[in-house]
Amino acid sequence: MKGELAHIKDEHEALALASLIDDEKKLDDCQFDLWKQYYVAACVAVFGKLQRSRRLDAVQSGCTVLSIFKQGDLMVVANAGDTRVVLGTASDNGAVTPSSSSST
């Protein structure tokens, strides 16, 4: 969906993905409700900044969402829209190692 409601749709999709992951990975230990509150606040702040931009039409343009949440050994990546993600770790000597994933 592109246009006026794309940002709302993509935000809801990202939260739905996070809820599904919560069921699988037991994010209860990570205070999921608190994380969700911060996530929604961040989405609102970013959208507000986009709305104030003179170079972008935030209402008529498309929208994608990419979220990465990491706590301890747990890393959750959720995306909605046309986003593709490649994760890696950079060592002190500058070498980059791709991270493995348990799901695609």
Biopython code that builds the backbone (N, CA, C, O; Angstrom):
import numpy as np
from Bio.PDB.StructureBuilder import StructureBuilder

atoms = [
    (1, "MET", "N", (0.847, -1.170, 0.000)),
    (1, "MET", "CA", (0.000, 0.000, 0.000)),
    (1, "MET", "C", (0.891, 1.230, 0.000)),
    (1, "MET", "O", (1.746, 1.382, 0.872)),
    (2, "LYS", "N", (0.700, 2.078, -0.940)),
    (2, "LYS", "CA", (1.436, 3.334, -1.007)),
    (2, "LYS", "C", (0.467, 4.467, -0.722)),
    (2, "LYS", "O", (-0.742, 4.309, -0.892)),
    (3, "GLY", "N", (0.983, 5.600, -0.291)),
    (3, "GLY", "CA", (0.138, 6.763, -0.134)),
    (3, "GLY", "C", (-0.153, 7.116, 1.305)),
    (3, "GLY", "O", (0.639, 6.841, 2.206)),
    (4, "GLU", "N", (-1.310, 7.733, 1.504)),
    (4, "GLU", "CA", (-1.634, 8.381, 2.763)),
    (4, "GLU", "C", (-1.541, 7.489, 3.991)),
    (4, "GLU", "O", (-1.084, 7.945, 5.039)),
    (5, "LEU", "N", (-1.956, 6.245, 3.895)),
    (5, "LEU", "CA", (-2.013, 5.392, 5.078)),
    (5, "LEU", "C", (-0.885, 4.378, 5.148)),
    (5, "LEU", "O", (-0.899, 3.512, 6.023)),
    (6, "ALA", "N", (0.082, 4.458, 4.263)),
    (6, "ALA", "CA", (1.158, 3.460, 4.228)),
    (6, "ALA", "C", (1.930, 3.419, 5.535)),
    (6, "ALA", "O", (2.273, 2.339, 6.016)),
    (7, "HIS", "N", (2.211, 4.584, 6.121)),
    (7, "HIS", "CA", (2.991, 4.602, 7.361)),
    (7, "HIS", "C", (2.247, 3.916, 8.497)),
    (7, "HIS", "O", (2.863, 3.244, 9.325)),
    (8, "ILE", "N", (0.928, 4.079, 8.545)),
    (8, "ILE", "CA", (0.134, 3.446, 9.595)),
    (8, "ILE", "C", (0.104, 1.939, 9.387)),
    (8, "ILE", "O", (0.279, 1.178, 10.339)),
    (9, "LYS", "N", (-0.116, 1.505, 8.161)),
    (9, "LYS", "CA", (-0.146, 0.083, 7.839)),
    (9, "LYS", "C", (1.183, -0.580, 8.179)),
    (9, "LYS", "O", (1.209, -1.633, 8.815)),
    (10, "ASP", "N", (2.289, 0.034, 7.758)),
    (10, "ASP", "CA", (3.598, -0.563, 7.991)),
    (10, "ASP", "C", (3.946, -0.598, 9.472)),
    (10, "ASP", "O", (4.563, -1.556, 9.937)),
    (11, "GLU", "N", (3.559, 0.436, 10.222)),
    (11, "GLU", "CA", (3.805, 0.438, 11.665)),
    (11, "GLU", "C", (3.038, -0.705, 12.321)),
    (11, "GLU", "O", (3.589, -1.412, 13.165)),
    (12, "HIS", "N", (1.770, -0.894, 11.945)),
    (12, "HIS", "CA", (0.972, -1.984, 12.512)),
    (12, "HIS", "C", (1.546, -3.339, 12.130)),
    (12, "HIS", "O", (1.559, -4.259, 12.947)),
    (13, "GLU", "N", (2.025, -3.474, 10.884)),
    (13, "GLU", "CA", (2.633, -4.737, 10.460)),
    (13, "GLU", "C", (3.875, -5.042, 11.275)),
    (13, "GLU", "O", (4.087, -6.185, 11.680)),
    (14, "ALA", "N", (4.696, -4.037, 11.518)),
    (14, "ALA", "CA", (5.914, -4.256, 12.298)),
    (14, "ALA", "C", (5.574, -4.676, 13.720)),
    (14, "ALA", "O", (6.223, -5.562, 14.276)),
    (15, "LEU", "N", (4.558, -4.046, 14.317)),
    (15, "LEU", "CA", (4.154, -4.439, 15.666)),
    (15, "LEU", "C", (3.556, -5.841, 15.672)),
    (15, "LEU", "O", (3.760, -6.596, 16.623)),
    (16, "ALA", "N", (2.818, -6.195, 14.623)),
    (16, "ALA", "CA", (2.273, -7.552, 14.526)),
    (16, "ALA", "C", (3.397, -8.570, 14.397)),
    (16, "ALA", "O", (3.346, -9.632, 15.017)),
    (17, "LEU", "N", (4.421, -8.253, 13.589)),
    (17, "LEU", "CA", (5.576, -9.141, 13.475)),
    (17, "LEU", "C", (6.257, -9.305, 14.824)),
    (17, "LEU", "O", (6.633, -10.413, 15.207)),
    (18, "ALA", "N", (6.415, -8.203, 15.540)),
    (18, "ALA", "CA", (7.057, -8.271, 16.851)),
    (18, "ALA", "C", (6.240, -9.129, 17.810)),
    (18, "ALA", "O", (6.810, -9.870, 18.610)),
    (19, "SER", "N", (4.908, -9.040, 17.741)),
    (19, "SER", "CA", (4.059, -9.872, 18.596)),
    (19, "SER", "C", (4.216, -11.345, 18.273)),
    (19, "SER", "O", (4.257, -12.179, 19.177)),
    (20, "LEU", "N", (4.306, -11.675, 16.979)),
    (20, "LEU", "CA", (4.515, -13.069, 16.587)),
    (20, "LEU", "C", (5.855, -13.575, 17.088)),
    (20, "LEU", "O", (5.963, -14.701, 17.572)),
    (21, "ILE", "N", (6.870, -12.742, 16.969)),
    (21, "ILE", "CA", (8.190, -13.128, 17.455)),
    (21, "ILE", "C", (8.146, -13.312, 18.962)),
    (21, "ILE", "O", (8.786, -14.220, 19.493)),
    (22, "ASP", "N", (7.393, -12.454, 19.665)),
    (22, "ASP", "CA", (7.267, -12.571, 21.110)),
    (22, "ASP", "C", (6.730, -13.940, 21.484)),
    (22, "ASP", "O", (7.202, -14.550, 22.443)),
    (23, "ASP", "N", (5.738, -14.436, 20.730)),
    (23, "ASP", "CA", (5.185, -15.758, 21.011)),
    (23, "ASP", "C", (6.236, -16.844, 20.832)),
    (23, "ASP", "O", (6.266, -17.812, 21.591)),
    (24, "GLU", "N", (7.103, -16.686, 19.824)),
    (24, "GLU", "CA", (8.107, -17.704, 19.535)),
    (24, "GLU", "C", (9.313, -17.620, 20.455)),
    (24, "GLU", "O", (9.824, -18.652, 20.891)),
    (25, "LYS", "N", (9.769, -16.445, 20.754)),
    (25, "LYS", "CA", (11.046, -16.267, 21.447)),
    (25, "LYS", "C", (10.900, -15.906, 22.920)),
    (25, "LYS", "O", (11.902, -15.783, 23.624)),
    (26, "LYS", "N", (9.689, -15.737, 23.391)),
    (26, "LYS", "CA", (9.448, -15.414, 24.794)),
    (26, "LYS", "C", (10.162, -14.131, 25.218)),
    (26, "LYS", "O", (11.050, -14.148, 26.070)),
    (27, "LEU", "N", (9.759, -13.032, 24.612)),
    (27, "LEU", "CA", (10.349, -11.743, 24.942)),
    (27, "LEU", "C", (9.841, -11.192, 26.268)),
    (27, "LEU", "O", (10.174, -10.068, 26.642)),
    (28, "ASP", "N", (9.025, -11.988, 26.992)),
    (28, "ASP", "CA", (8.533, -11.527, 28.281)),
    (28, "ASP", "C", (9.688, -11.103, 29.177)),
    (28, "ASP", "O", (9.575, -10.135, 29.930)),
    (29, "ASP", "N", (10.795, -11.825, 29.096)),
    (29, "ASP", "CA", (11.955, -11.488, 29.905)),
    (29, "ASP", "C", (12.547, -10.144, 29.499)),
    (29, "ASP", "O", (13.290, -9.540, 30.273)),
    (30, "CYS", "N", (12.233, -9.673, 28.314)),
    (30, "CYS", "CA", (12.793, -8.423, 27.788)),
    (30, "CYS", "C", (11.827, -7.253, 27.956)),
    (30, "CYS", "O", (12.026, -6.207, 27.340)),
    (31, "GLN", "N", (10.805, -7.402, 28.760)),
    (31, "GLN", "CA", (9.813, -6.351, 28.994)),
    (31, "GLN", "C", (9.212, -5.863, 27.676)),
    (31, "GLN", "O", (9.370, -4.699, 27.308)),
    (32, "PHE", "N", (8.523, -6.760, 26.970)),
    (32, "PHE", "CA", (7.986, -6.473, 25.644)),
    (32, "PHE", "C", (7.081, -5.249, 25.628)),
    (32, "PHE", "O", (7.161, -4.447, 24.697)),
    (33, "ASP", "N", (6.223, -5.081, 26.631)),
    (33, "ASP", "CA", (5.312, -3.925, 26.642)),
    (33, "ASP", "C", (6.078, -2.607, 26.689)),
    (33, "ASP", "O", (5.694, -1.639, 26.032)),
    (34, "LEU", "N", (7.155, -2.569, 27.462)),
    (34, "LEU", "CA", (7.975, -1.364, 27.526)),
    (34, "LEU", "C", (8.655, -1.123, 26.184)),
    (34, "LEU", "O", (8.709, 0.011, 25.707)),
    (35, "TRP", "N", (9.182, -2.202, 25.567)),
    (35, "TRP", "CA", (9.807, -2.079, 24.250)),
    (35, "TRP", "C", (8.798, -1.572, 23.228)),
    (35, "TRP", "O", (9.125, -0.715, 22.408)),
    (36, "LYS", "N", (7.566, -2.097, 23.270)),
    (36, "LYS", "CA", (6.526, -1.679, 22.326)),
    (36, "LYS", "C", (6.213, -0.187, 22.501)),
    (36, "LYS", "O", (6.043, 0.531, 21.515)),
    (37, "GLN", "N", (6.138, 0.274, 23.738)),
    (37, "GLN", "CA", (5.867, 1.687, 24.007)),
    (37, "GLN", "C", (6.963, 2.566, 23.399)),
    (37, "GLN", "O", (6.659, 3.574, 22.762)),
    (38, "TYR", "N", (8.220, 2.201, 23.586)),
    (38, "TYR", "CA", (9.325, 2.972, 23.011)),
    (38, "TYR", "C", (9.319, 2.897, 21.492)),
    (38, "TYR", "O", (9.631, 3.877, 20.815)),
    (39, "TYR", "N", (8.967, 1.736, 20.958)),
    (39, "TYR", "CA", (8.935, 1.561, 19.504)),
    (39, "TYR", "C", (7.883, 2.477, 18.874)),
    (39, "TYR", "O", (8.165, 3.156, 17.887)),
    (40, "VAL", "N", (6.692, 2.499, 19.434)),
    (40, "VAL", "CA", (5.621, 3.352, 18.909)),
    (40, "VAL", "C", (6.019, 4.825, 19.025)),
    (40, "VAL", "O", (5.785, 5.603, 18.099)),
    (41, "ALA", "N", (6.617, 5.212, 20.150)),
    (41, "ALA", "CA", (7.059, 6.599, 20.317)),
    (41, "ALA", "C", (8.111, 6.965, 19.267)),
    (41, "ALA", "O", (8.102, 8.076, 18.738)),
    (42, "ALA", "N", (9.013, 6.032, 18.969)),
    (42, "ALA", "CA", (10.036, 6.288, 17.949)),
    (42, "ALA", "C", (9.396, 6.440, 16.571)),
    (42, "ALA", "O", (9.794, 7.316, 15.803)),
    (43, "CYS", "N", (8.412, 5.601, 16.245)),
    (43, "CYS", "CA", (7.714, 5.709, 14.954)),
    (43, "CYS", "C", (7.025, 7.061, 14.821)),
    (43, "CYS", "O", (7.091, 7.691, 13.765)),
    (44, "VAL", "N", (6.372, 7.504, 15.874)),
    (44, "VAL", "CA", (5.688, 8.800, 15.857)),
    (44, "VAL", "C", (6.700, 9.928, 15.659)),
    (44, "VAL", "O", (6.455, 10.853, 14.884)),
    (45, "ALA", "N", (7.836, 9.855, 16.357)),
    (45, "ALA", "CA", (8.858, 10.898, 16.235)),
    (45, "ALA", "C", (9.440, 10.943, 14.825)),
    (45, "ALA", "O", (9.621, 12.022, 14.262)),
    (46, "VAL", "N", (9.732, 9.778, 14.256)),
    (46, "VAL", "CA", (10.297, 9.732, 12.905)),
    (46, "VAL", "C", (9.288, 10.254, 11.895)),
    (46, "VAL", "O", (9.649, 11.029, 11.008)),
    (47, "PHE", "N", (8.023, 9.842, 12.013)),
    (47, "PHE", "CA", (7.015, 10.317, 11.071)),
    (47, "PHE", "C", (6.833, 11.830, 11.189)),
    (47, "PHE", "O", (6.664, 12.517, 10.182)),
    (48, "GLY", "N", (6.868, 12.350, 12.422)),
    (48, "GLY", "CA", (6.770, 13.794, 12.605)),
    (48, "GLY", "C", (7.906, 14.532, 11.922)),
    (48, "GLY", "O", (7.699, 15.579, 11.307)),
    (49, "LYS", "N", (9.109, 13.980, 12.034)),
    (49, "LYS", "CA", (10.266, 14.595, 11.374)),
    (49, "LYS", "C", (10.106, 14.542, 9.855)),
    (49, "LYS", "O", (10.431, 15.509, 9.166)),
    (50, "LEU", "N", (9.611, 13.426, 9.331)),
    (50, "LEU", "CA", (9.383, 13.312, 7.892)),
    (50, "LEU", "C", (8.326, 14.301, 7.419)),
    (50, "LEU", "O", (8.456, 14.884, 6.342)),
    (51, "GLN", "N", (7.279, 14.494, 8.220)),
    (51, "GLN", "CA", (6.223, 15.438, 7.850)),
    (51, "GLN", "C", (6.754, 16.865, 7.759)),
    (51, "GLN", "O", (6.283, 17.649, 6.935)),
    (52, "ARG", "N", (7.724, 17.206, 8.594)),
    (52, "ARG", "CA", (8.278, 18.565, 8.595)),
    (52, "ARG", "C", (9.302, 18.785, 7.485)),
    (52, "ARG", "O", (9.712, 19.920, 7.243)),
    (53, "SER", "N", (9.712, 17.736, 6.821)),
    (53, "SER", "CA", (10.711, 17.851, 5.759)),
    (53, "SER", "C", (10.106, 18.543, 4.543)),
    (53, "SER", "O", (9.004, 18.203, 4.112)),
    (54, "ARG", "N", (10.822, 19.503, 3.999)),
    (54, "ARG", "CA", (10.356, 20.199, 2.802)),
    (54, "ARG", "C", (10.680, 19.414, 1.542)),
    (54, "ARG", "O", (10.062, 19.636, 0.500)),
    (55, "ARG", "N", (11.643, 18.497, 1.620)),
    (55, "ARG", "CA", (12.061, 17.751, 0.432)),
    (55, "ARG", "C", (11.266, 16.462, 0.244)),
    (55, "ARG", "O", (11.322, 15.857, -0.827)),
    (56, "LEU", "N", (10.534, 16.035, 1.254)),
    (56, "LEU", "CA", (9.783, 14.783, 1.157)),
    (56, "LEU", "C", (8.292, 15.033, 1.279)),
    (56, "LEU", "O", (7.863, 15.938, 1.995)),
    (57, "ASP", "N", (7.516, 14.242, 0.593)),
    (57, "ASP", "CA", (6.076, 14.225, 0.787)),
    (57, "ASP", "C", (5.770, 12.945, 1.554)),
    (57, "ASP", "O", (5.498, 11.902, 0.959)),
    (58, "ALA", "N", (5.819, 13.037, 2.883)),
    (58, "ALA", "CA", (5.692, 11.853, 3.729)),
    (58, "ALA", "C", (4.322, 11.199, 3.620)),
    (58, "ALA", "O", (4.190, 10.002, 3.877)),
    (59, "VAL", "N", (3.304, 11.961, 3.246)),
    (59, "VAL", "CA", (1.958, 11.401, 3.153)),
    (59, "VAL", "C", (1.766, 10.624, 1.854)),
    (59, "VAL", "O", (1.134, 9.568, 1.865)),
    (60, "GLN", "N", (2.291, 11.115, 0.747)),
    (60, "GLN", "CA", (2.075, 10.480, -0.550)),
    (60, "GLN", "C", (3.141, 9.450, -0.922)),
    (60, "GLN", "O", (2.937, 8.658, -1.842)),
    (61, "SER", "N", (4.261, 9.449, -0.228)),
    (61, "SER", "CA", (5.330, 8.506, -0.576)),
    (61, "SER", "C", (5.079, 7.150, 0.078)),
    (61, "SER", "O", (4.271, 7.034, 0.999)),
    (62, "GLY", "N", (5.773, 6.140, -0.404)),
    (62, "GLY", "CA", (5.667, 4.804, 0.171)),
    (62, "GLY", "C", (6.391, 4.737, 1.505)),
    (62, "GLY", "O", (7.039, 5.695, 1.926)),
    (63, "CYS", "N", (6.273, 3.612, 2.150)),
    (63, "CYS", "CA", (6.870, 3.481, 3.468)),
    (63, "CYS", "C", (7.326, 2.048, 3.699)),
    (63, "CYS", "O", (6.639, 1.100, 3.320)),
    (64, "THR", "N", (8.463, 1.900, 4.311)),
    (64, "THR", "CA", (8.916, 0.593, 4.770)),
    (64, "THR", "C", (9.342, 0.729, 6.222)),
    (64, "THR", "O", (9.664, 1.821, 6.690)),
    (65, "VAL", "N", (9.340, -0.370, 6.911)),
    (65, "VAL", "CA", (9.724, -0.377, 8.316)),
    (65, "VAL", "C", (10.792, -1.433, 8.512)),
    (65, "VAL", "O", (10.640, -2.566, 8.057)),
    (66, "LEU", "N", (11.854, -1.074, 9.178)),
    (66, "LEU", "CA", (12.887, -2.021, 9.569)),
    (66, "LEU", "C", (13.165, -1.787, 11.035)),
    (66, "LEU", "O", (13.486, -0.669, 11.437)),
    (67, "SER", "N", (13.046, -2.822, 11.832)),
    (67, "SER", "CA", (13.284, -2.703, 13.264)),
    (67, "SER", "C", (14.267, -3.769, 13.703)),
    (67, "SER", "O", (14.167, -4.931, 13.309)),
    (68, "ILE", "N", (15.207, -3.358, 14.515)),
    (68, "ILE", "CA", (16.153, -4.295, 15.109)),
    (68, "ILE", "C", (16.133, -4.056, 16.609)),
    (68, "ILE", "O", (16.324, -2.932, 17.073)),
    (69, "PHE", "N", (15.903, -5.115, 17.355)),
    (69, "PHE", "CA", (15.845, -5.060, 18.808)),
    (69, "PHE", "C", (16.852, -6.068, 19.330)),
    (69, "PHE", "O", (16.794, -7.243, 18.965)),
    (70, "LYS", "N", (17.776, -5.629, 20.181)),
    (70, "LYS", "CA", (18.786, -6.541, 20.710)),
    (70, "LYS", "C", (18.863, -6.380, 22.212)),
    (70, "LYS", "O", (19.004, -5.271, 22.726)),
    (71, "GLN", "N", (18.770, -7.495, 22.907)),
    (71, "GLN", "CA", (18.961, -7.508, 24.349)),
    (71, "GLN", "C", (19.703, -8.780, 24.694)),
    (71, "GLN", "O", (19.199, -9.880, 24.468)),
    (72, "GLY", "N", (20.883, -8.638, 25.234)),
    (72, "GLY", "CA", (21.701, -9.804, 25.542)),
    (72, "GLY", "C", (22.031, -10.568, 24.272)),
    (72, "GLY", "O", (22.490, -9.985, 23.289)),
    (73, "ASP", "N", (21.796, -11.878, 24.296)),
    (73, "ASP", "CA", (22.064, -12.717, 23.126)),
    (73, "ASP", "C", (20.906, -12.738, 22.136)),
    (73, "ASP", "O", (21.038, -13.303, 21.050)),
    (74, "LEU", "N", (19.778, -12.135, 22.486)),
    (74, "LEU", "CA", (18.591, -12.153, 21.633)),
    (74, "LEU", "C", (18.595, -10.953, 20.693)),
    (74, "LEU", "O", (18.727, -9.811, 21.135)),
    (75, "MET", "N", (18.449, -11.216, 19.388)),
    (75, "MET", "CA", (18.307, -10.143, 18.402)),
    (75, "MET", "C", (17.078, -10.444, 17.560)),
    (75, "MET", "O", (16.959, -11.528, 16.990)),
    (76, "VAL", "N", (16.172, -9.492, 17.483)),
    (76, "VAL", "CA", (14.950, -9.634, 16.703)),
    (76, "VAL", "C", (14.995, -8.609, 15.581)),
    (76, "VAL", "O", (15.196, -7.420, 15.829)),
    (77, "VAL", "N", (14.808, -9.067, 14.346)),
    (77, "VAL", "CA", (14.760, -8.187, 13.186)),
    (77, "VAL", "C", (13.392, -8.366, 12.548)),
    (77, "VAL", "O", (13.008, -9.484, 12.208)),
    (78, "ALA", "N", (12.656, -7.275, 12.383)),
    (78, "ALA", "CA", (11.341, -7.326, 11.744)),
    (78, "ALA", "C", (11.310, -6.279, 10.640)),
    (78, "ALA", "O", (11.774, -5.153, 10.822)),
    (79, "ASN", "N", (10.762, -6.661, 9.507)),
    (79, "ASN", "CA", (10.638, -5.685, 8.431)),
    (79, "ASN", "C", (9.295, -5.830, 7.737)),
    (79, "ASN", "O", (8.728, -6.919, 7.651)),
    (80, "ALA", "N", (8.804, -4.699, 7.244)),
    (80, "ALA", "CA", (7.563, -4.663, 6.476)),
    (80, "ALA", "C", (7.805, -3.745, 5.290)),
    (80, "ALA", "O", (8.451, -2.705, 5.426)),
    (81, "GLY", "N", (7.301, -4.116, 4.155)),
    (81, "GLY", "CA", (7.524, -3.313, 2.958)),
    (81, "GLY", "C", (8.631, -3.913, 2.114)),
    (81, "GLY", "O", (8.803, -5.132, 2.077)),
    (82, "ASP", "N", (9.379, -3.061, 1.438)),
    (82, "ASP", "CA", (10.412, -3.511, 0.504)),
    (82, "ASP", "C", (11.803, -3.549, 1.116)),
    (82, "ASP", "O", (12.791, -3.535, 0.382)),
    (83, "THR", "N", (11.909, -3.594, 2.414)),
    (83, "THR", "CA", (13.194, -3.556, 3.092)),
    (83, "THR", "C", (13.892, -4.907, 3.029)),
    (83, "THR", "O", (13.267, -5.949, 3.225)),
    (84, "ARG", "N", (15.175, -4.881, 2.757)),
    (84, "ARG", "CA", (16.013, -6.083, 2.832)),
    (84, "ARG", "C", (17.114, -5.782, 3.828)),
    (84, "ARG", "O", (17.585, -4.647, 3.909)),
    (85, "VAL", "N", (17.524, -6.771, 4.578)),
    (85, "VAL", "CA", (18.508, -6.526, 5.614)),
    (85, "VAL", "C", (19.651, -7.528, 5.531)),
    (85, "VAL", "O", (19.433, -8.716, 5.292)),
    (86, "VAL", "N", (20.844, -7.049, 5.727)),
    (86, "VAL", "CA", (22.020, -7.906, 5.865)),
    (86, "VAL", "C", (22.715, -7.451, 7.135)),
    (86, "VAL", "O", (23.100, -6.289, 7.262)),
    (87, "LEU", "N", (22.873, -8.371, 8.071)),
    (87, "LEU", "CA", (23.517, -8.040, 9.335)),
    (87, "LEU", "C", (24.916, -8.610, 9.371)),
    (87, "LEU", "O", (25.189, -9.658, 8.787)),
    (88, "GLY", "N", (25.788, -7.923, 10.052)),
    (88, "GLY", "CA", (27.147, -8.403, 10.212)),
    (88, "GLY", "C", (27.781, -7.779, 11.434)),
    (88, "GLY", "O", (27.232, -6.855, 12.034)),
    (89, "THR", "N", (28.932, -8.289, 11.792)),
    (89, "THR", "CA", (29.687, -7.784, 12.925)),
    (89, "THR", "C", (31.055, -7.345, 12.435)),
    (89, "THR", "O", (31.726, -8.074, 11.704)),
    (90, "ALA", "N", (31.464, -6.156, 12.838)),
    (90, "ALA", "CA", (32.795, -5.663, 12.476)),
    (90, "ALA", "C", (33.741, -5.909, 13.644)),
    (90, "ALA", "O", (33.434, -5.563, 14.785)),
    (91, "SER", "N", (34.888, -6.505, 13.355)),
    (91, "SER", "CA", (35.886, -6.750, 14.398)),
    (91, "SER", "C", (36.771, -5.519, 14.556)),
    (91, "SER", "O", (36.672, -4.571, 13.778)),
    (92, "ASP", "N", (37.628, -5.539, 15.558)),
    (92, "ASP", "CA", (38.520, -4.409, 15.809)),
    (92, "ASP", "C", (39.470, -4.146, 14.644)),
    (92, "ASP", "O", (39.887, -3.008, 14.430)),
    (93, "ASN", "N", (39.817, -5.199, 13.886)),
    (93, "ASN", "CA", (40.743, -5.019, 12.759)),
    (93, "ASN", "C", (40.027, -4.639, 11.460)),
    (93, "ASN", "O", (40.662, -4.529, 10.411)),
    (94, "GLY", "N", (38.698, -4.438, 11.527)),
    (94, "GLY", "CA", (37.944, -3.998, 10.361)),
    (94, "GLY", "C", (37.324, -5.101, 9.532)),
    (94, "GLY", "O", (36.609, -4.820, 8.569)),
    (95, "ALA", "N", (37.582, -6.359, 9.885)),
    (95, "ALA", "CA", (36.980, -7.475, 9.150)),
    (95, "ALA", "C", (35.492, -7.558, 9.473)),
    (95, "ALA", "O", (35.089, -7.381, 10.623)),
    (96, "VAL", "N", (34.683, -7.827, 8.458)),
    (96, "VAL", "CA", (33.232, -7.938, 8.640)),
    (96, "VAL", "C", (32.822, -9.393, 8.481)),
    (96, "VAL", "O", (33.189, -10.055, 7.510)),
    (97, "THR", "N", (32.051, -9.884, 9.453)),
    (97, "THR", "CA", (31.561, -11.256, 9.432)),
    (97, "THR", "C", (30.047, -11.227, 9.367)),
    (97, "THR", "O", (29.416, -10.603, 10.220)),
    (98, "PRO", "N", (29.431, -11.890, 8.372)),
    (98, "PRO", "CA", (27.964, -11.933, 8.318)),
    (98, "PRO", "C", (27.408, -12.664, 9.533)),
    (98, "PRO", "O", (27.968, -13.666, 9.978)),
    (99, "SER", "N", (26.304, -12.155, 10.063)),
    (99, "SER", "CA", (25.638, -12.814, 11.182)),
    (99, "SER", "C", (24.734, -13.903, 10.653)),
    (99, "SER", "O", (24.198, -13.790, 9.550)),
    (100, "SER", "N", (24.562, -14.946, 11.422)),
    (100, "SER", "CA", (23.653, -16.018, 11.019)),
    (100, "SER", "C", (22.252, -15.678, 11.487)),
    (100, "SER", "O", (22.065, -14.835, 12.364)),
    (101, "SER", "N", (21.271, -16.339, 10.896)),
    (101, "SER", "CA", (19.875, -16.094, 11.220)),
    (101, "SER", "C", (19.164, -17.416, 11.393)),
    (101, "SER", "O", (19.438, -18.378, 10.676)),
    (102, "SER", "N", (18.241, -17.460, 12.356)),
    (102, "SER", "CA", (17.485, -18.688, 12.568)),
    (102, "SER", "C", (16.242, -18.741, 11.702)),
    (102, "SER", "O", (15.605, -19.790, 11.599)),
    (103, "SER", "N", (15.881, -17.614, 11.069)),
    (103, "SER", "CA", (14.704, -17.599, 10.196)),
    (103, "SER", "C", (14.936, -16.626, 9.057)),
    (103, "SER", "O", (15.816, -15.769, 9.127)),
    (104, "THR", "N", (14.129, -16.768, 7.991)),
    (104, "THR", "CA", (14.239, -15.862, 6.852)),
    (104, "THR", "C", (12.928, -15.181, 6.600)),
    (104, "THR", "O", (12.819, -14.374, 5.676)),
]
sb = StructureBuilder()
sb.init_structure("model")
sb.init_model(0)
sb.init_chain("A")
sb.init_seg("    ")
for serial, (resi, resn, name, xyz) in enumerate(atoms, 1):
    if name == "N":
        sb.init_residue(resn, " ", resi, " ")
    sb.init_atom(name, np.array(xyz, "f"), 0.0, 1.0, " ", f" {name:<3s}", serial, name[0])
structure = sb.get_structure()
